[in-house]
Amino acid sequence: MDLANHLQATARAKLLFFTSHWLVVFCVAFLCFSPVTVWGQTVVIGAIELVGNKKTKDKIVMRELTFSVGDTMSKEAFNERLISSKQNLQNTFLFTSVDLIHRAVADSLLHVTVSMTERWYLWPVPVFQIEDQSFSQWLESRDFSHTTYGGFITQNNFRGRNERISLLALTGFDKRMSVQYKLPYITRKLEEGLSASFSYTSNQQLAVETVSNRLRFLKTDSKILREEYSTALNYTLRKGFYETYTVGLGFRFNSIADTVAATNPDFFLNGETSQRYISIGWGYAYDKRDNKAYPLSGYALALEVNKAGIGVLANETDFLSVGGSYRHYTPLTQKWYLAWMVRGRAQSVRQQPYFNQLSLGGSNNLVRGFDNDIIEGQRFALFRSNLKFNLMPEKTVHIGFIKNESINTFTNALYLNLFADAGYMHDQYYHISNTKVNSLLAGTGFGLDYVTYYSIVLRLEYAVTRFGDQGFFINFTAPI
């Protein structure tokens, strides 16, 4: 009897041992491989609450969130998605501030609150535009006949769907009227969008040729030297959060006075006084920057192909243009940042009208130091680089006597900027009178970037070129 009890006890002990052993194995496997929330290692999005979007539709906000109700993920992944969602919302330029706050409601079940302050969406804005190559160049002459002025009114976030309607009326150097409408989403999936524009421009003063890398102007007091009608329709497809495809169709008609064609027969080629063409275009963009107005981290890729003249109209202007750019931003420390970009563009090999030449110019499309030069041709390559130091971290300032929260808050930040750029423009038709094409362009210098209200950027820069030219320049966009 004792022997039987002993054997039964031994059997029960072995069974308990093996049961416990496999239970431990099962628990370890469950912890390692189960997607269900266990001991706080993962979190579940239980609810999302939107606060402050008084005009903006909920679906426009939810479109930018990289998580949704019911998602299960690790805490690390959730924190990363909080950051990316906030950046996505800020990059819509619909809000002055965005905060994402979460709290646990049961174990690892989270309630996420998206708190937003909307921008002011209706802006009547005066326009004062310099028609010289740079603002610094205009300051030397202060010739007000080389300025365009007027105003435009923009209704952003029309109907709360991130639509935009813009009306523009200008006079002076350019007399221009235009209307633009953009609807980012036309389907329930919030992926496809449309935009359309129409503009009319006339000039009584016109840059008719480039000599020694400077514009030469023709002016009349009464006669119109150039008229232009243009219209465009674009279709966009936004895949996910960062990838956008664009297909466009446009029409442009230009006419010039006989005196312009006589001064420069190559303006439209062969002494022609008009040009017209239908154009089609394709574009691709992958943009994963933290802040599109003034990026400090991330990268952006852009590619585009445009064909002017598709054989529908008689005597169409005919050329093909292909271009692309890549920009990269790297935080080195909490204070230091590195940024660089490469950009290139090429047109058809055959001679093109002077009016349609490519140009290395504009505040973000030049080798710094050559701001006052007109550098035109058929193909170019450009490299720009920046090393920044954050002199004044971003600070939020509230204007107490203004009650409207859409306009009473702004930020300030200041960056010291060291830069080095290089570029090359190939020109095989007009290079005899313009010496800075077909040679290496290089410039370096330092500057100060001020970033403030509603993503406005003010850049003050001093630059020296490889030819010994130097100067102080003012710009109003991010350097890269």
PyMOL commands that set and color helices and strands:
alter all, ss='L'
color gray80, all
select helices_A, chain A and resi 2-33+58-62+75-90+135-141+144-146+258-263+354-356+431-433+453-455
alter helices_A, ss='H'
color red, helices_A
select strands_A, chain A and resi 42-51+72-74+95-106+109-118+122-130+147-158+163-172+174-183+192-203+205-211+214-219+226-239+243-256+274-289+298-308+319-331+336-347+358-360+375-377+379-398+409-426+440-452+456-465+470-475
alter strands_A, ss='S'
color yellow, strands_A
deselect
rebuild
show_as cartoon
